[in-house]
Amino acid sequence: MPRTLTAKIGPSILNADLSRLSEESQRLLDCGADFLHLDVMDGHFVPNLTFGHPLVKCLRNKIKNAFFETHMMVSNPDQWIEPMADAGVNQYTFHVEPVEDVPAVCRKVQEAGMKVGVALKPGTPVDVVANYIDLTDMVLVMTVEPGFGGQKFMGSMMEKVLWLRKNYPTLDIEVDGGVGPNTIQDCAKAGANMIVSGTAVIGASNPEKVISSLRNTINCALEKI
């Protein structure tokens, strides 16, 4: 029986009050978030610096059951696989651009007990994933340049999502960057089903309403696909 795709909404906690991270994260989950998207930046692959596995482990100690995805914007993703697995991460999403042997990293992530996500910067051709799609659980199409929150959504990236959905009908396809109520229709029509939204959810007066609206838009489009 073919796998049924559903919408999954994962707020990025990058724009949350990091001094109150567990409370902010729990609030988002209570508002209906399906998973938490944790942006890990090393100050090298991207110019910004956020947090590492010690903070993720502390968060896991406070929030026992939520699905954690770490988006590893780092130059050496191989280095952090074991620490993030130990910290309780469920899905390890890493960028293919700095990696010489992507299948080897995918296998290490699997062996560590985590799901595999591969992320593509805007300038990276989408068809590179054909070389290792059988080792991945999800492909993340960045709709901004990775490194900072609050950037403008790049609609041209929807061509990548369309290509992925056409070639891999049951694949989880994630979009991240500038995604919110004003851009969700484009993502939905292209076939994305995993939605990362930072500013639009965190900064909303009613995050629950925004999350519900994003989910409904995606699920309606998936039914048509």
N, C-alpha and C positions, 0 to 999 in steps of 0.2 A: 504494500500500500504506500503510495507516494506521501512524502512528508508534507504536512500542512504548515505553510508559513503564517506567522502572526506578527503583528506590530509589537516591538519592544522599545520602550522609551527609557533612556538612561541619561539622567542629568549629569552634566560635567560639574564637578564640585570646585573647579578652578576658580570660579568667581564667588564662591561661598566665603563666609568668615572662617578662615582656616584655624583661628584660635578656638572656634567652637565646632570643629569638624564633625564630631560624632553626633552632636545635637542637630546640626544642619543636615547631615546625611539621613538621620532618622526621620526628620521632618519631611524630606523629599520622598522617602519610602512610604511614609504615612499618607502622602499626597498621591500615591499610586505609581511611583517609579518602579520599573521592572528590574532595573539594575543600576549600579553606580559606576560611572565612568571616571577613572582616576588618572589624571594626566601627570605622567612622570617625565620630567625634562632634566637634562644633564648639563645645560649651559654650553654644550659643545655641538651636538647635532642640531640643536636649536639654541638661540641666544638666551632664552629664559631658563630659570632654575626654579624647580618646585619642591618636590619632596621625594623620599625614597622608601625602601621597604620597612624601616623602623616605624614610620608613621602609619603605613598601611597595616602593619601588624597590630599597632595600638588600636586602630579603627576596627579591625576584625575582633579584637577582644571585647569591644563595646557592642558591635553589631554582628551577631553570630550567624545569621542565616541568609543575608542578602547576597546576591550575585555581584561579585567585584570583577570589573574589567580594568586592567591597567593598560593604558595607552603609552607605550614605551617610546618616547621621543628621545632616544639615546643613541650614541655612536656605536656602542658595543652591547647589543641586547643579550648576547650570550652570557654576559657577566652577571646578569640579574635574575636569571631563570630560577635557580635554586632558592635564593633569598625571597623572591616573590611567592614561590610555591609555599615556602615555609611560613610566609606572612598570611596565607589563607586566600590567595588570589585564585579566582575561578577561570578567568580567561586572560591570556598573555598576548596582547596585540603589539606587534613590533613593526618598525619600518623596514622595508626591503632595501632601501637605497644604500645604507652603509654596509650591508651584509654581503659577503662573497659567496657563502654557501647557504642559501635560504632553506633548502630542504633539511639540512643538518640541524639548523636552529628549530625548525618546526618539529622535528623528531625529538629533540631535547625537551621542548615544551611539553609534548605529549608524554614523554617518559617521566616528567616531573608531576604529571597528574592534572595538567591544566588544558583547557581548550586553546586552540591556536587561532590567532587573528593576524592577518598581514595587512599592513597599512601602506597606502600609496599617496605620496605628495602630489600636488596638482600637476607638476611637470613630468611625472612618471607615467609612461604608457600603460594602459590597463591590461594589455594582452600578455604582459610579463607573468601574470599570475597563472597562466596556462601550464607553466613549468612545474608548479607545486600545488595546484588547486586540490589534488587528492589528499594533501596533507593538512589542509586548512579547514577550519570550521566556519570562518567568516572573513570577508574582505572589507576593509575600511577604506572608503574613498574620501580623502580630505577635500572639503569644499572651501578651505582657506589654506594659506601657508601655515604649517604647524608652528607653534611656539607661543602664541598669545591669544587670549580670549577676546571676544567682542569685534572680530573682523567681519568684513562684508562677504556675504555668500557669493560664491563663484558658480553661476548657473551653468556655465559651459561644462562643468564636471559631471552633469547629468548624462552626458554621452557615455561616460564610463559605466555609470550605473545601468543604463539601458543595455550596453554590451554584455555586462555581467549577467543581468537577469535573462537575457535572450539565450546565452550560452550555458548558464548554470541555473536552471529554473528553481531549484530547491535550496540554493545557497543563501545563507544569511549575509545580507549586504548592509553595511553601516555607512552612514554619512555623518560628518562632524565638521562644524564650522559655520556659524551664521545661520543655523537652522532654527526656525521658530514659526509662529503662525503665518508670517508673510511669505515664507519660502517652502513650507511643508507640502504644498500642492505639487510643486516641481519634483520634490523628492519622491512623493507618492506615485506620481504618473510614471516616473522612470523605473520604479520597482524596488526602491529601498524599503527595508522592513525594520532595521535597527536604527533608531534615531537618537543621536547625541545632541542635547540642547543645553547650553549653559546659561547665557544671559537671559534668554527669553523665559526660562523657567525660574531661575534663581531670583531674578529681579521682578518677577510678576507679583502683583498684589494677591492673586489667587493661583498659586502654582498647580493646585489640583485641577482646576478648570483647564489650564494650558496643557497639562499632561494628557488629560482626557480628550481634548480636542485634537492633539497631535496623533494620539492612538486611533481615534475614530477615522481620521482622514486617511491614515495608512491602511487600516483594515478594509475600508471601503474600496480603495484602489486595488488591494490584493485580491479581493473577491472578483474584480473584473479581469485581473490578469489570469 
